[in-house]
């Protein structure tokens, strides 16, 4: 599970230090929140169970071998249970059964909800930048506030988002995340240079639950 890379104090300290460096060299205020998943997708477990039971029942019905009624009855129920449990406890299988469009939408909805609840839009200069990572979906959604969004070209935001999503295939996703953030310090400095007496209005260790 990817959560093991992110759920320890050493990583969190390094993340907060990286964010502090970005904010010292630019006007942007970065908030990174990492969640295990954006939605439970219970219906996919049921769908996998139903499909498995249908396949097993079809085998019983059209097999050249004879099966008793009791075996057909219990076997079909067992197949549903096994299919559902496989989907529930094997994330790769569960994810493979989900349309990417649905996962992308779930990640965006969660990101926007966290953005609002965290009050990232409340900074004086409107330069708050929210980076949301959803580990099960292996997706990232960036929500910059108005001033940050208009200052940095759209294609740069797209490249940033794409590079962040590559961390999920890295040997150590946590280290990869820090490397991507560090690599984009110059981008923020270029388009949003720091000003005198700038105040850090958003805590770097912000935790928000929905």
N, C-alpha and C positions, 0 to 999 in steps of 0.2 A: 504494500500500500504506500502511496506517495506521502501520506500524512507523517510517516516516520521521519521524513527528511526535514519537515518544517516545525514539528512539535517539540522543540527543545530550546532551552534558554540561549545556548551559544549562537544558534542561527538568528534568533530574535534580536540579540544584541548587535550582531553584524548587520542585520537589516536596518535597525534604527540608526546605526552609525552611517550606513550608506545613504539613507534618506537625509540625515543631517548634513552630509557633505553636499548633496544636491541642492539643498535649501540654502546653504552658505554661499554657493556660487551662482545662484539664480533667484528670481523672484517667485518661482513656483513653490507650492506647498504640496508635498506628496503624501498620500495615505495609501498604504498597501494592506489589504485584508484578504486572508486566505481561508477558504471554507472547504470542508470535506466534499460537499455537493450542493447543488442549487435546487434540486427537487428529488423526491424519493422514487418517483416513477413506479408506483405499486402495480399499475395496470400491466406493465411489461412482465412482471413476475407471473401474473395470471395468464397472460397471453402465451408465455413460454410453457406453462403447465398445461394449458389447453392444447397447444400444438403437439406436445409430447404425448399426451393421452390420446389424441386423435391418431397419431402415427402408430402407437401401440395397439389401439383398438382396430385399426385397419389391418395391421398384421394378423391379429387374432382372427378376423373375419375372412381374410383371403389366403391365409396360410394353408398349404397342403396338409399340415398336421392338424390333428384334432385337439381342441382345448375345451375343458369343461366350463360350464357356466360360472362356477365360483372363481376359477382362475381368471376368466375374462373380466368379471366384475372387479375383483380385487386388483388385478394387474392394471386395469385402466385407471383406477383411483391412485394406485401407487405411482403410475407414470406421471399423473398430474402433479402429485406431491414432489416427486424427484425433479421434474422440469422446473417447477416453481422455485425449489430450493437451490438448484444449480444457478438459476438466474439471480437469485437473491445474494448468493455467497461467492459468485465468480464475477467480479466487476467487468472483466473483459467481455464476457458473454452478454451481460446485461447491457453494456454500452453498445455492443455490436447490433443488438436488436432495436436500438433507438435511432430514429432519424437525426442526423446532425442538425437539421433545421430546428427541430424541437429542442434539442439540448442548447443550441445557441440562443434560442428565445428564452429559455429558462434562466440561463446565465445572465442575459441582459436584464430580465425582470428583477432578479435578485440584486444585481449591481445597482440598478436605479433605486431600489428600495433602500439599500444600505447607504447610498449616496445621500438620499434625503434624510434618513434617520440620523446619520452622522453629522449632518449640517455642514457638509463640505462646501456648499454654496455660500456660506456665511462669511468668507474671508473678505477683508476690506478691498483688496485689489482684484478679487474674483479670479485668482490664479490657482485655486485648489485643483489638484489632479488625483483622481481616485483610480487605483489599479486593483482590480478584483480578480483573484484566481480561484477557479472552481476545480478542485482536484479530480473528482470522479469524471466530470465531463472533459477534463484536460483542455480547458478553454480559459481565455483571458478576456476581460472586457474593461476598456479604459474609458473613464468619464471625466474629461477635463471641464472645468468651469469656463464661463464665457470668455474671459480675457485670455486664458491659456489656450483655449480652442482656436481663437481667431489669430493669436500671435504666431502659432506654429502651423506651418502648412499641413493640409489634410493628408497628403501622401506620407509625411513624416510620422503622423499618428498611426497610419496604417502599417508602415514598416515597423514601428515600435511594437504594435500589437502582435504582428506576425513573429517578430523575434522573441517576444515574451512567450509565445505559445510553443516555441521550439524547446523550451526548458523541459517539457514533459517527456521528451525522448532522450534527454541527457542522462549520463550515469548517475549524477547527483543533481537533481532538479533545484535544490536549494542553492547550491553554489552557482548553478547556471543563472538563476534569477538575479543573484547579486551581481554577477558579471554583466548581465544585460543592463541593469540599472546603472552600474558604474560607467558603462560604455556610452550611456546617453546623458551624462552630466554636461558634456560639451553642447549637446543639442539644446538643452534648457538654458544654458548660459548664453548661447548665441541669440536666441529669440526672446528670452525673458531675463535680461541681465539684472543683477541685484541692485537695490537702491539703499540709500542710507537710512538707518533707523527702522529697518524692516523688522516686524515682529512676527514670530512664529505663532500663528493663531490656531493651528491644528496639531494636536499631540501626535508624535511619530508612532507611539505605541497604542493607537486607537483601536479599541475592541468594540464591535457592534453586533448585536444579535437581533434577529427578526422574530 
